[in-house]
Amino acid sequence: MQKIEQLTKEQAERLPKFRDEYLQHGINCAPADRPRAEAAFARAYKAIGKEMVPVIWVDSPITASLCFHALSNLKFTDTASSALGDESEKLLRDSLWDSLRDSLRDSLGASLGDSLRDSKIKAQLTYWWGQQDIYWIGFYKFCADLGVQYEASAADRLDIMHEISMSCMWWYPRDGVIIACERPLAVNFDERERLHNDAGPAVEFRDGWKLYRVHGVDVPEWLFTNPERMSIEAIHQEGNTEVQRVMIERFGWDRYAAECGAEIIDHDEKYGTLMRRGRGEDAILFLKVINRSPEPDGSFRKYILPVDSELRPIPDPMNANENFGESQALTAVNAVASTFGLRGKDYASLLGAES
């Protein structure tokens, strides 16, 4: 078999178009093509020697979970017990999935050789995501476009997965039933293709289930539905730094600075501003920093990093230094260093070496 060492000009020009085409399939919000999906389900079951089973269509993954919960409580019928069995899913994974993965990788290895192993592009496989599996399916489909020839059974099973990804969202194969999900009603992204909507849900399903994301950050629904709950206390009680940053942005940085009641402990143009809110055991110490890597619009994102009240570095179990976790002077550089599990002098030395 002739090896493919590099793309031709025409193939290289085709790649971004192919990628965009498959991306649109992956975020398709049209109603599911149920006949096409069910035909592919039947092919999948046939591939593992199973008879096709009834399909229950639901409007979102959350409803699918509720459906399984309801079936598990129908103890008076043997059908429910069979429906919740996982033999079919196990067979699909062991036979359809694993053999497909191995066959495809073997075929790629024979055709692409060292060029594949040296590539920075890695195909990360997942289970039963329907249209969200399109990213890895597209990887192998593009290689087929390049001339890679897959073993016949592998090509057929890849086509099964391709048909499912083109027709519905998540699906859950069981012994007595398949639960399949409709596509989402709406999906919103920012300019960097992260899930994002600063005015409402980033993802919305047909049954009303919503997911809220701000520039890819998973945020609580109440930020949008009950903004009156926003307060200084709510911000400081949030343990996730990214969510906290989103909360402060929605609260307003100027308003936050004016109302948080924190005092400046130390300021350093390079490392940020160390601030403390409260005293004693209830004191909250945090660092205001600016990400020096500009956003696409040229702005610089601000962060607040909670730190230990005595700037004790995050423990490193591999570090044998007994003094590693001792308190440090309340300075901005020590605060930054503590978030990386370092002491201030070590962190500053590392930055000096990098520069």
Buried (B, 14 or more C-beta within 10 A) or exposed (E): EEEBEEEEEEBEEBEEEBBEEBBEBBBBBEEBBBEBBBBBBBBBBEBBEBEBBEBBBBBBBBBBEEBBEEBEEEEEEEEBBBBBEEEBBEBBBEBBBEBBBEBBBEBBEEBBBEBBEEEEEEBEBEEBBBBBBBBBBBBBBBBBEBEBEBBEEBBEBBBBBBBBBBBBBBBBBBBBBBBBBBBBBBBBBBEEEBBBBBEEBBBBBBBEBBBBBBBBBBBBEEBBEEEEEBEBEBBBEBEBBBBBBBBBBBBEEEEBEEEBEBEEBBEBEEBBBBBBBBEEEEEBBBBBBEEEEEEEEEEEBBBBBBBBBBBBBEEEEEEEEEEBBEEBEBBBBBBBBBBEBBBBEEBBEEBEEEE
